[in-house]
Amino acid sequence: MRLSVRTLALPAAALAAALSLTACQSSSDPDAAPAPTSASPRQTTAATPTTPTTPATPTTTAPDPAPTTAPATTPATKPPKKTTAPTPADNGGNGGNGDDPAPALTPCTAKNVKVVASKVSRPINHLALTVTNVGDRPCDAVGAPLVGFDQSQAPIRIVEESKPQAVVTLTPGESAYASLILTGEPGGDTHGMTVRTVKVNLTADSMVTVPAPTGTYVDDGAAVSYWQRELADALQY
């Protein structure tokens, strides 16, 4: 009986020693895998969405505006020159030349001129009418005088071809001249007569009556020229 107990006790002691050795080796083995631990619940971190980067818009440099050529300035259309038709004097006076308005006229009248009818040596059967400015301001010898004799009612003919290029303006003391043709072509019944006075209408409402040279004889062919600057120019007609 005593022998059996020892036999059983020896194996038990050997087993305990074996277990203890195994435990020591396990704790000192550096290559041993660590003891498993309780797995904690896996924490999931939500991924932050990455905002896509908006591509930069390329900057386009606007081209310089094409130079604007200012339209050529069109000169204002000049209105057509207003042409004032020449206003002839009531006795056939001349105005402008038709291109420009006739200047304002200050006609010579009985108030500012002196008129004389005189004989001339040439041409025959002519008288010279002289109008002289006796005023203190210039005046215009407009057109041709309207001439009559004594009690005649109708004026004698005006020689249109004697019309000058411009009205004769007289400063104080200056004179203008007209040729007074007394008779027409000889022959035929011309109703001639000797006259004593010459009536000279300077304007429609200004008449001067002057003495006729002694023995002045006129007929139906009598005529008068326009006023001229020079006596010689008047006596050409």
C-alpha positions in Angstrom: 0.0 0.0 0.0 2.8 2.4 0.8 4.5 1.7 -2.5 1.4 2.6 -4.5 1.0 6.1 -3.0 4.5 7.1 -4.0 4.0 5.8 -7.4 0.9 8.0 -7.9 2.4 11.0 -6.3 5.4 11.1 -8.5 3.6 11.5 -11.7 1.5 14.4 -10.3 4.6 16.3 -9.2 6.2 15.8 -12.6 3.1 17.2 -14.3 3.0 20.3 -12.2 6.7 20.9 -13.0 6.1 20.5 -16.7 3.2 23.0 -16.6 5.3 25.5 -14.6 8.1 25.3 -17.2 5.8 25.8 -20.0 4.3 28.9 -18.4 7.8 30.4 -17.9 8.8 29.7 -21.5 5.6 31.3 -22.8 6.1 34.5 -20.8 9.7 35.0 -21.7 9.5 34.1 -25.5 9.8 37.3 -27.4 8.4 35.7 -30.5 5.4 34.5 -28.8 2.2 36.1 -30.1 0.5 38.5 -27.7 -2.4 37.3 -25.9 -5.6 38.0 -27.7 -7.5 40.9 -26.3 -11.1 41.6 -26.6 -11.8 43.3 -29.9 -13.3 46.7 -29.4 -16.0 47.7 -31.8 -14.4 49.0 -35.0 -14.6 52.8 -35.1 -15.4 54.0 -38.6 -14.5 57.5 -39.4 -16.6 58.8 -42.1 -14.5 60.1 -44.9 -14.9 63.8 -45.5 -16.0 64.3 -49.1 -13.5 66.2 -51.1 -15.0 69.1 -52.9 -13.8 69.1 -56.4 -11.8 72.1 -57.2 -13.5 74.3 -59.8 -11.0 74.8 -62.5 -10.0 78.4 -62.8 -11.7 80.1 -65.6 -9.0 81.3 -68.0 -8.9 85.0 -68.2 -9.4 86.2 -71.7 -7.9 89.6 -72.3 -10.3 91.5 -74.5 -8.6 92.9 -77.5 -8.3 96.6 -77.7 -11.3 98.0 -79.5 -10.6 98.7 -83.0 -10.0 102.4 -83.4 -13.1 104.1 -84.5 -12.5 106.4 -87.3 -14.6 109.4 -86.8 -16.6 110.0 -89.9 -15.4 112.8 -91.8 -17.3 115.9 -90.9 -19.5 116.9 -93.7 -19.7 120.5 -93.9 -23.1 121.8 -93.5 -24.8 122.2 -96.7 -24.6 125.7 -97.3 -28.1 127.0 -98.3 -28.2 128.4 -101.8 -27.4 132.1 -101.9 -30.7 134.0 -101.8 -30.8 136.1 -104.8 -32.9 139.2 -104.7 -34.1 140.1 -108.1 -32.9 143.5 -109.0 -35.6 146.1 -108.3 -35.5 148.6 -111.1 -36.5 152.1 -110.3 -39.9 153.2 -111.4 -38.1 154.9 -114.3 -36.2 151.8 -115.5 -33.5 152.0 -112.8 -30.9 149.3 -112.7 -30.3 147.0 -109.7 -27.6 144.5 -109.0 -26.2 142.0 -111.5 -28.5 139.2 -110.4 -25.8 137.3 -108.4 -26.0 139.4 -105.2 -28.8 141.2 -103.5 -29.0 144.8 -104.7 -27.6 147.2 -102.0 -30.0 149.5 -100.3 -30.2 152.7 -102.3 -30.6 156.3 -101.2 -32.0 157.9 -104.3 -31.1 161.4 -105.2 -34.2 163.6 -105.0 -35.1 167.2 -105.6 -34.2 167.8 -101.9 -30.5 167.0 -102.3 -29.6 167.6 -105.9 -29.5 170.3 -108.6 -30.4 169.5 -112.2 -29.3 171.5 -115.2 -30.2 171.0 -118.9 -27.5 172.5 -121.2 -26.5 172.5 -124.9 -23.6 170.5 -126.3 -21.7 171.1 -129.5 -21.6 167.4 -130.3 -23.5 165.4 -131.2 -26.1 167.7 -132.7 -29.7 167.7 -131.5 -28.6 166.7 -128.0 -28.8 168.3 -124.6 -26.8 167.2 -121.5 -28.7 166.7 -118.2 -26.4 167.2 -115.2 -27.5 166.1 -111.7 -25.2 167.4 -108.8 -25.4 166.3 -105.2 -25.8 169.5 -103.1 -26.6 167.7 -99.9 -24.3 166.6 -97.1 -24.7 162.8 -97.6 -24.1 160.5 -100.6 -27.1 159.7 -102.8 -27.7 157.4 -105.8 -28.6 158.6 -109.3 -30.9 155.6 -109.9 -31.7 154.3 -113.3 -32.6 156.8 -116.0 -34.6 160.0 -115.5 -38.2 160.2 -116.8 -38.2 163.2 -119.0 -41.0 165.3 -120.5 -41.4 168.7 -122.0 -43.7 171.6 -121.2 -47.2 170.2 -120.7 -46.6 166.7 -122.1 -48.0 163.8 -120.1 -46.0 160.9 -121.5 -42.3 160.6 -120.8 -39.9 160.2 -123.7 -38.2 156.9 -124.6 -35.3 155.5 -122.6 -32.2 154.2 -124.4 -31.9 150.8 -122.8 -28.5 150.0 -124.3 -27.0 152.8 -122.2 -27.7 151.0 -118.9 -24.5 151.1 -116.8 -23.0 148.1 -114.9 -23.8 149.8 -111.5 -25.8 152.5 -110.0 -23.9 155.8 -109.9 -23.4 157.0 -106.3 -22.8 160.7 -105.8 -20.9 162.0 -102.8 -21.6 165.6 -101.9 -20.4 167.8 -104.8 -20.2 165.0 -107.4 -22.3 164.9 -110.6 -23.8 162.4 -112.9 -24.9 162.9 -116.6 -27.6 161.8 -119.0 -27.8 162.4 -122.7 -31.1 164.0 -123.9 -31.7 163.2 -127.6 -34.1 165.9 -129.0 -35.1 164.5 -132.4 -35.3 161.3 -134.2 -34.5 160.5 -137.8 -35.3 163.3 -140.2 -38.3 163.0 -142.5 -41.9 162.1 -141.9 -44.4 163.6 -139.6 -42.7 163.7 -136.2 -44.9 166.3 -134.5 -41.9 168.6 -133.7 -42.2 171.6 -131.5 -40.1 174.1 -129.6 -40.2 173.7 -125.9 -39.4 176.0 -122.9 -39.1 173.6 -120.0 -37.7 170.1 -119.3 -39.4 168.1 -116.6 -37.1 165.5 -115.0 -38.5 162.9 -112.7 -35.6 161.6 -110.5 -37.9 159.1 -108.8 -41.5 158.3 -109.0 -42.4 161.0 -106.5 -39.6 163.5 -107.0 -39.7 165.8 -110.1 -37.6 168.8 -111.0 -38.6 171.2 -113.8 -35.7 173.2 -115.3 -35.5 175.7 -118.1 -34.7 174.4 -121.6 -32.0 176.2 -123.6 -33.4 178.8 -126.0 -34.6 177.3 -129.2 -34.8 173.7 -128.0 -36.7 171.8 -130.6 -38.0 168.2 -129.9 -40.1 165.7 -131.8 -41.5 162.2 -131.3 -38.1 160.7 -131.6 -36.8 162.2 -128.4 -35.1 159.9 -125.9 -32.9 159.9 -122.8 -30.0 157.8 -121.6 -29.3 156.3 -118.1 -27.3 158.3 -115.7 -23.6 157.9 -116.3 -20.5 158.7 -114.3 -18.9 160.6 -117.1 -20.4 163.1 -119.6 -18.5 161.5 -122.5 -20.1 158.2 -121.7 -23.6 159.7 -121.7 -23.1 161.6 -125.0 -22.3 158.3 -126.8 -26.0 157.8 -127.2 
